[in-house]
Amino acid sequence: MKNKKFIISISLASGIFVAILLFDLLSKHLITKALPNTGDSMEFIPNFINFIYVENTGAAWGMLSGRPVFLIVVSLIILGIYLWFYVLRLKKLKNNTSITLGISVGLIVGGCIGNLVDRIAFGYVRDFINFEFIDFPVFNIADIALTIGIIIMLIYFIFIYAKEDKKLENITVQIENFKDMSEINKFEISAKRQKDQNEIIENNNEKKNLDENKSFRKELDVDENENLELGDIEDNQEKIKTGEEKIENRDTTDINEGQNGR
């Protein structure tokens, strides 16, 4: 799931872009209805702001006037570069980029496309907002959005960009340290498992040796018992034989004595 900052940044960029584009095109449409001819004007805030309809074929202050195709190409290139930067920034920061950048993108893209629509459709940009108290070019809602967007972009690059990179670097270091610790823990766990397995094998071997010793002793006891029994039998046989010999000797003696008495 994408993080909260990513959702807010994308939502703000998209929402601001749509709002600026619609507001710019609608305001231009209403002005051309109210002031159909170039140079027509009307008061809005007396001595401060008035509306005067101007068809601008160039950029600010009339620069590059009469070169709409060149301005269209330049606008598309700048727009593409900034959107490309925004996408790369989101990718680099793992969708955790500043909301400030999203606001800047929405304002710049909305203003840029608002004026691009005019240049592509009419060959000029419809301007109508004029400051009466200073000598300043006539502008429109798209120009306001572009100006504010560029200011916010500068704020982002001056105050936020480096901090985001530093934060990303710290997070990367923490992840690497965590990976190293994980590898160490894995090695320790593996070593412990190997040690436990060795202990189990040693215990099994000791148990096996003990069982073999017991079995061997039991066999020795059986052999000793068999030898004792065999020795007892031989002793008994010798005793019986000796007893029989004594009986035979006694009978022989008695017979001899009887013969002598006759």
Protein Blocks (a to p, Z undefined) as FASTA:
>chain_A
ZZfklmmmmmmmmmmmmmmmmmmmmmmmmmmmmmmbghiacdfbghkaccdddddfbdeh
hiaghilmlmmmmmmmmmmmmmmmmmmmmmmnnopacfklmmmmmmmmmmmmmmmmmmmm
nopacdfbdcfkbccddddfklmmmmmmmmmmmmmmmmmmmmmmmmmmmmmmmmmmmmmm
mmmmmmmmmmmmmmmmmmmmmmmmmmmmmmmmmmmmmmmmmmmmmmmmmmmmmmmmmmmm
mmmmmmmmmmmmmmmmmmmmZZ
